[in-house]
Amino acid sequence: MLRKLYDWTMNQAAGPKAPYVLGSVSFVESSVFPIPPDVLLIPMVIADRVKAWWYAFLCTITSVLGGVLGYAIGALLFDAVAQPILQFYGYADKFDSFAGRYNEWGAWIVFIAGVTPFPFKVITIASGATGLSLPIFIVASIIARGLRFFVVAALLYFLGPPIRAFIERRLGLVFTVFVISLVGGFVVLKYVM
């Protein structure tokens, strides 16, 4: 079953609608959606390495635009929309103390969250809710998200065939490590942050 799912994903990643799905996921991930665009970016670059830079650019632009939506949610709809999202991710109680220190380090926080697995939507909403300068937010987001997606694309572009061969030979192991990392990341965020 795992092999069929992998083959299906690779076929979809090479399909004509894949960039639209990638852009959409990248956009909504920056404001409300829990799944990062890397889940699509990686197989898409592996399936068609020639388009690696285009996919990284697409992820960057749509992620920043989605981040602006998250910023607007935080700035304009905090009580109605942002508070429930923060509660869903377990950050509502910690938000007040976080907001007090946020603007002092806001650009760095946006940058660090933008290049790590930390849920970027939490930062986009917090940036709007705390009134971080919108131009600073956008510049930090472009640099961070661009770095993240272009590094992933570059690694897959230059090391693509060996990585694809490794994944295809050890699919069960790769899937297990991915799931453990994903769950572990959420556990760390819940209990450490």
C-alpha positions in Angstrom: 0.0 0.0 0.0 2.8 2.4 0.8 4.4 1.7 -2.5 1.1 2.5 -4.3 0.8 5.8 -2.4 4.4 6.7 -3.2 3.8 5.9 -6.9 0.5 7.9 -6.9 2.2 10.9 -5.3 5.1 10.8 -7.8 2.6 10.7 -10.7 0.6 13.6 -9.3 3.8 15.5 -8.7 4.6 15.3 -12.4 1.1 16.0 -13.5 -0.1 19.2 -15.1 -2.1 20.5 -12.1 0.7 19.9 -9.6 2.0 23.5 -9.6 -1.5 24.8 -8.8 -1.8 22.4 -5.9 1.7 23.3 -4.6 0.9 27.0 -4.8 -2.4 26.6 -3.0 -0.9 24.5 -0.2 2.0 26.9 0.2 -0.5 29.8 0.4 -2.9 28.3 3.0 -0.1 26.7 5.0 1.2 30.2 5.9 -2.1 31.2 7.5 -4.2 28.2 8.5 -3.3 24.8 7.0 -1.2 22.4 9.1 0.7 20.5 6.3 3.8 22.2 5.0 4.3 22.6 1.2 7.5 20.5 1.4 5.3 17.4 1.3 4.5 18.3 -2.3 7.7 20.3 -3.2 10.0 17.3 -2.5 8.3 14.8 -4.8 7.7 17.4 -7.4 11.3 18.3 -7.7 12.3 14.6 -7.6 9.8 14.0 -10.4 11.0 16.9 -12.6 14.4 18.4 -11.4 14.5 20.8 -14.3 11.6 22.8 -12.7 13.2 22.8 -9.2 13.9 26.6 -9.2 10.4 27.4 -10.5 8.8 25.3 -7.8 11.0 26.9 -5.1 10.0 30.4 -6.4 6.3 29.4 -6.5 6.5 28.2 -2.9 8.2 31.3 -1.8 5.8 33.8 -3.4 2.6 31.9 -2.5 3.9 31.3 1.1 4.7 35.1 1.6 1.3 36.0 0.1 -0.4 33.5 2.5 1.7 35.0 5.3 0.2 38.4 4.5 -3.2 36.8 4.9 -2.1 35.4 8.3 -0.8 38.8 9.2 -4.3 40.3 8.3 -6.0 37.6 10.4 -3.9 38.6 13.3 -4.3 42.3 12.8 -8.0 42.5 11.8 -9.6 39.3 13.1 -7.7 38.3 16.1 -10.6 37.6 18.5 -12.9 36.0 15.9 -10.4 34.0 13.8 -6.8 34.1 15.2 -7.6 33.2 18.8 -9.3 29.8 17.8 -6.3 29.0 15.5 -3.8 29.7 18.3 -5.9 27.6 20.6 -5.9 24.7 18.1 -2.1 24.8 18.0 -1.8 25.2 21.8 -0.4 28.8 21.8 -3.4 30.8 23.2 -2.3 30.8 26.8 1.3 31.7 26.0 0.4 34.4 23.5 0.2 37.4 25.9 3.7 37.0 27.2 4.9 36.2 23.8 3.4 39.3 22.3 5.1 41.6 24.8 8.6 40.5 23.6 7.6 39.9 20.0 8.2 43.3 18.3 11.6 43.6 19.8 12.8 40.5 18.0 10.0 40.3 15.4 12.2 40.2 12.2 14.4 37.5 13.7 11.4 35.5 14.9 9.8 35.7 11.4 13.1 34.6 9.8 13.8 31.7 12.2 10.2 30.4 11.9 10.3 30.8 8.2 13.3 28.4 7.7 12.4 25.9 10.4 9.6 23.4 10.8 7.9 25.7 13.3 4.3 26.4 12.2 4.8 29.6 10.2 1.1 30.4 10.5 1.5 31.1 14.2 4.2 33.7 13.4 2.2 35.3 10.6 -0.8 35.7 12.9 1.3 36.9 15.8 3.0 39.4 13.6 -0.4 41.0 12.7 -1.7 40.7 16.2 1.3 42.4 17.8 1.5 45.1 15.1 4.9 44.1 13.7 5.8 46.5 10.8 4.3 45.0 7.7 7.3 45.9 5.5 9.7 44.2 8.0 7.4 41.2 8.1 7.3 40.9 4.3 11.1 41.3 3.8 11.9 38.7 6.6 9.3 36.3 5.1 10.7 36.6 1.6 14.3 35.9 2.8 13.3 33.1 5.2 10.9 31.3 3.0 13.0 31.8 -0.1 16.0 30.3 1.7 14.0 27.4 3.0 12.5 26.4 -0.4 15.5 27.2 -2.5 17.8 25.1 -0.3 15.4 22.2 -0.5 15.2 22.6 -4.3 19.0 22.9 -4.6 19.6 19.8 -2.6 17.1 17.8 -4.6 18.3 19.3 -7.9 22.0 18.4 -7.3 21.4 15.2 -5.4 18.1 14.1 -6.9 18.8 10.8 -8.5 20.6 9.3 -5.5 17.9 10.6 -3.1 15.2 9.2 -5.3 16.9 5.8 -5.5 17.4 5.8 -1.7 13.8 6.7 -1.1 12.5 4.0 -3.5 14.8 1.3 -2.0 14.0 2.2 1.6 10.5 3.6 1.3 9.3 2.1 4.6 12.2 3.5 6.5 11.9 6.9 5.0 8.2 7.0 5.7 8.7 5.9 9.3 11.4 8.6 9.9 9.2 11.2 8.3 6.2 10.3 10.5 8.4 10.2 13.7 9.9 13.6 12.8 6.5 15.1 12.1 4.9 13.9 15.3 8.1 14.7 17.2 8.0 18.2 15.9 4.5 18.8 17.1 5.3 17.2 20.5 8.3 19.5 20.9 6.3 22.5 19.9 3.5 21.6 22.4 5.8 21.0 25.4 8.8 23.2 24.8 7.3 26.4 23.3 
